[in-house]
Amino acid sequence: LVDQLKVLMDNVKTDILMEQEESGGDKKRSRRWSRRDCSVATATWHLGFLDSILSWEERAQRDIFGTTKMDWAKLLKHFDLDVRKEAFDKVHSPSEARAGAPLVVLEDD
């Protein structure tokens, strides 16, 4: 499972979060999103996925993914700070948490 997460992480990074530099070659940079809502949606999914990993480990009461979960969290650096803030607010909003399939486990649940 850890190996699959590493493959997923690499694919998300290279295919979604990065893009070719305009100068060409093999050099890549963080994607410049043409639509902010797409950037926020991707960051929200990313945070929700990370929260699911942490929640899974919490319920299992053991460290399943080791440092891989921190590598996943580090991918958030590819989003602008304001996008990260908005995504975090969405993940932790009361309306999201009360929806049919909440992204996070709240302390009062």
N, C-alpha and C positions, 0 to 999 in steps of 0.2 A: 504494500500500500504506500509506503514511503517513497519507493522508486517511482510509482505512478504519479504521486504528488510532485515530485521533482521534475518529471517530464511535463506535466501540466504547467508548472511554474515557468519552465523554460519557454514553452509555447506561448503562454500569456505574455511573457516579457517580450519575446522577439516578434510575435505576430500581432499583438494588440497594443502594447505600451511603448514600443519603439518604432522608429521610422528611419529610412535612409537619409543621410545628410544630403543637402542640395548639391554639394560639391562632388557627389558620387563616391565611388569606391565602396569599401565594406563598412565604413564608419556609420554608426547609428546614433541617434539622439532620442530623447523623450518625445513622444508624439505631440504634435501641436494639433489639438482637436479643433475641427472647423465648427462644431456645434457643442456648446457648453453642456447642454442637457445630456449628450452622449457621454461626455467626460464624467459628469456627476453620476450617471447611471452605472458606468463601469466601475468607478471608485466605490459606489454603494455596494455593488455585487462583490467586489474585492473584499471590503470590510466585513460583509455578511458571511462570506466564505471563511475568512480568518476566524470570525467569532464562532462559526460552526465547528471548526477544528479545535478551538480552545474549549468549547462546551463539551465536545466529545471526550476530550482528555479528562475534563473535570468529572464527567459522569463515570468514566472508566477508572478514575482515581489512579492514573498512571501516565507517564510521559510516552505517548505513542509516536509522536513525530519529531522529537528531539529538536535540534536547531533548525530544522526545515521550516517550522512555523515562523521563526524569526526572519528567515530568508524571504518568506512570503510577505511578511509585514514590511520588510525593507523595500519591496516593489512599490509601495505607496509613494515613494520619493518621486516617481514619474508623474505624479499629479501635482498641480499647483496647490499651494496651501489653502486658498479659498475653496477650491474644489474638495479637498480633503475635509475641511470643516463642514461644508454643506453635506457631504456624504455621511459624515459622522452624525450630524444632526438628524439626517433622515433615518439612519439605522437605529438611533436611540430615541426617536420621536414616539410619544404616546400613541399616536394614530397607527404607526407601523407595528408597534408592540401589541396593539389590541386587534390587529387584523387577523384573518384566519390562520396564517402561517407566519408568525413573528420571526424576525431575523435574529433577535437576541433573547436571551433568557433574563428576565428582570428579577430583581431580588424579591419583589413582593409576590411573585408567582409561585 
